[in-house]
């Protein structure tokens, strides 16, 4: 079995367990179905995003578009696909949309960590080469299989995700406003992806001098910011509306 797939499978299993732990027994099956559909959307989006980024190659090799097991996934495509399929599945299974995003956002941490761990194992998202003897460097492989002393981008990404996103989840665990947990988690993950896109040294398609993953992370940061602003504005509106009634 491919180790990258195994790591993603473990991450997905943990994500589903987190959903099951925070749902009632009568609705648990529907929530788990929504979570599974969201993960399926992530896989489909990841492949479509990669194919779109390398459309010149796949236009002459269309038979390889469906060969996901041969490699070639895009995290911006995965996130886009997960969001789209999450929205559709919440509608199909008649689950609350905003509260649904709050619950499904619990999948972000284990899945994001699994992606970085898988990338670490597969030599994806590696850092810049370092001079011999650099004490803080790590011996890491690149996508060609060459192991060398590099900036430990993947290990730092894994640890920082666990610490930062895990801390954020703990701090907002008691948030009463629907959508706030999803908005904050989405923004933190997008910002984390943006910061680490500048540290990556692997070959990625570029546009206007910027890596595509950097541009995608900027886009997600903007979308998450708008979502967060809307949620906070609605919170203020509700508070101001309820204030006179409480007096």
C-alpha positions in Angstrom: 0.0 0.0 0.0 1.2 3.5 -0.8 2.4 5.2 2.4 1.0 8.6 1.4 -2.5 7.0 0.9 -2.2 5.3 4.2 -1.4 8.5 6.0 -4.3 10.3 4.4 -6.5 7.3 5.3 -5.5 7.6 9.0 -6.1 11.4 8.9 -9.5 10.8 7.3 -10.4 8.2 10.0 -9.5 10.6 12.8 -11.5 13.3 11.1 -14.6 11.0 10.9 -14.1 10.1 14.6 -14.1 13.7 15.6 -17.4 14.2 13.7 -18.9 11.1 15.4 -17.9 12.4 18.8 -19.7 15.7 18.4 -23.0 14.5 16.9 -26.2 13.0 18.4 -27.0 9.3 17.8 -30.1 10.0 15.8 -28.3 12.2 13.2 -24.8 10.7 13.4 -25.2 8.7 10.2 -26.2 11.7 8.2 -23.3 13.8 9.6 -20.8 11.0 8.8 -22.2 10.8 5.2 -21.7 14.5 4.8 -18.2 14.2 6.1 -17.4 11.3 3.7 -18.9 13.2 0.8 -16.7 16.2 1.8 -13.6 14.1 1.7 -14.6 12.6 -1.6 -15.0 16.2 -2.9 -11.5 16.9 -1.6 -10.0 14.0 -3.6 -11.8 15.0 -6.8 -11.0 18.6 -6.4 -7.3 17.8 -5.7 -7.0 15.9 -8.9 -8.9 18.4 -11.0 -6.8 21.2 -9.6 -3.6 19.4 -10.5 -4.9 18.6 -14.0 -5.9 22.3 -14.5 -2.4 23.5 -13.3 -0.7 21.2 -15.8 -3.3 21.3 -18.5 -0.7 21.5 -21.3 0.6 18.0 -20.3 -2.8 16.4 -19.7 -4.2 17.8 -23.0 -1.8 15.5 -24.8 -2.1 12.7 -22.2 -5.9 12.6 -21.4 -5.7 8.9 -20.5 -3.7 9.9 -17.4 -6.3 12.3 -16.0 -7.9 9.5 -13.9 -4.7 7.9 -12.7 -4.8 9.4 -9.2 -2.7 6.6 -7.8 0.2 7.7 -10.0 0.4 11.0 -8.1 -0.6 14.5 -8.8 -2.9 16.3 -6.3 -3.4 19.9 -5.5 -4.2 21.2 -2.0 -6.1 24.3 -3.3 -8.2 22.0 -5.4 -8.8 19.7 -2.4 -9.9 22.6 -0.2 -12.2 23.9 -2.9 -13.7 20.5 -3.6 -14.2 19.8 0.1 -16.1 23.1 0.6 -18.3 22.6 -2.4 -19.2 19.0 -1.6 -19.7 19.9 2.1 -22.2 22.6 1.1 -24.0 20.2 -1.3 -24.1 17.3 1.2 -25.5 19.5 4.0 -28.3 20.5 1.6 -29.0 17.0 0.4 -29.0 15.4 3.9 -31.1 18.3 5.3 -28.5 19.4 7.8 -28.0 23.1 9.0 -25.6 24.9 6.7 -23.8 27.3 9.0 -23.8 24.9 12.0 -22.8 22.2 9.6 -19.7 24.1 8.5 -18.8 24.6 12.2 -19.0 20.8 12.8 -17.3 19.8 9.6 -14.4 22.3 10.3 -13.3 19.8 12.9 -12.0 17.8 9.9 -9.5 20.5 8.9 -6.9 19.8 11.6 -6.4 16.0 11.1 -6.7 16.3 7.3 -4.2 19.2 7.0 -1.7 17.4 9.3 -2.1 14.2 7.2 -1.4 16.1 4.0 1.8 17.6 5.4 2.9 14.3 6.8 2.2 12.6 3.5 4.1 15.3 1.7 7.0 14.8 4.2 7.1 11.1 3.3 6.7 11.6 -0.4 9.2 14.5 -0.8 6.5 17.1 -1.5 6.7 20.7 -0.2 10.3 20.4 0.8 12.5 23.3 1.8 15.7 24.9 0.5 19.0 23.2 0.7 21.3 24.2 3.6 25.0 24.3 4.0 26.6 21.2 5.6 26.6 21.4 9.3 23.6 23.7 9.7 22.5 22.6 13.1 18.8 23.3 12.7 18.5 21.6 9.3 17.1 18.1 8.7 17.9 15.4 6.3 14.8 15.4 4.0 14.1 13.9 0.6 12.8 15.8 -2.4 10.4 14.5 -5.1 13.2 12.8 -7.0 14.2 10.8 -3.9 17.4 12.7 -3.1 18.0 13.1 0.6 19.9 16.2 1.7 20.1 18.8 4.5 17.2 21.1 4.1 15.0 23.7 5.8 12.5 21.4 7.7 9.4 22.9 6.1 7.1 19.8 6.4 8.0 19.0 10.1 7.6 22.6 11.1 4.3 22.8 9.3 3.0 19.7 11.1 4.0 20.9 14.5 2.8 24.4 14.0 -0.6 23.2 12.7 -1.0 21.0 15.7 -0.1 23.8 18.1 -1.7 26.8 16.4 -4.9 25.3 14.9 -5.3 23.1 17.9 -5.0 26.1 20.3 -7.5 28.1 18.2 -10.0 25.2 18.3 -9.6 25.1 22.1 -10.0 28.9 22.5 -13.2 29.0 20.4 -14.7 25.8 21.6 -17.3 27.6 23.6 -18.3 30.1 20.8 -22.0 30.5 20.6 -22.2 32.3 17.3 -23.0 29.9 14.4 -20.3 29.9 11.8 -17.6 31.5 14.0 -15.7 28.2 14.5 -15.6 27.4 10.8 -14.7 31.0 9.8 -11.8 31.2 12.3 -10.5 27.7 11.5 -10.7 28.4 7.8 -8.8 31.7 8.1 -6.1 30.2 10.3 -5.5 27.3 7.9 -5.5 29.6 4.9 -3.0 32.0 6.6 -0.8 29.0 7.6 -0.8 27.7 4.0 0.1 31.2 2.7 3.1 31.5 5.1 4.4 28.1 4.3 4.0 28.5 0.6 6.8 31.1 0.7 9.0 28.4 2.4 8.5 25.7 -0.1 11.2 25.0 -2.6 9.5 22.3 -4.7 8.6 22.9 -8.3 5.1 24.4 -8.8 3.4 26.2 -11.6 3.6 30.0 -11.4 1.5 32.9 -12.6 2.7 36.5 -12.8 5.8 35.5 -10.9 3.9 33.9 -8.0 3.5 30.2 -7.2 0.0 29.0 -7.8 -0.3 27.7 -4.3 0.7 31.2 -2.9 -2.0 32.8 -5.1 -4.5 30.2 -4.0 -3.7 30.7 -0.3 -4.1 34.5 -0.8 -7.5 33.9 -2.3 -8.6 31.6 0.5 -7.4 34.2 3.1 -9.6 36.8 1.4 -12.6 34.5 1.3 -12.1 33.4 4.9 -11.7 37.1 6.0 -15.0 38.1 4.3 -16.7 35.1 5.9 -15.4 36.0 9.3 -16.4 39.7 8.9 -19.9 38.7 7.9 -20.2 36.4 11.0 -18.9 39.0 13.4 -21.1 41.7 11.8 -24.2 39.5 12.3 -23.2 38.9 15.9 -23.1 42.6 16.6 -26.4 43.1 14.9 -28.1 40.5 17.0 -26.6 41.8 20.2 -27.7 45.3 19.4 -31.2 44.1 18.5 -31.5 42.0 21.7 -30.1 44.7 24.0 -33.3 46.8 24.4 -35.3 43.7 25.1 -33.1 42.6 28.0 -33.4 45.9 29.8 
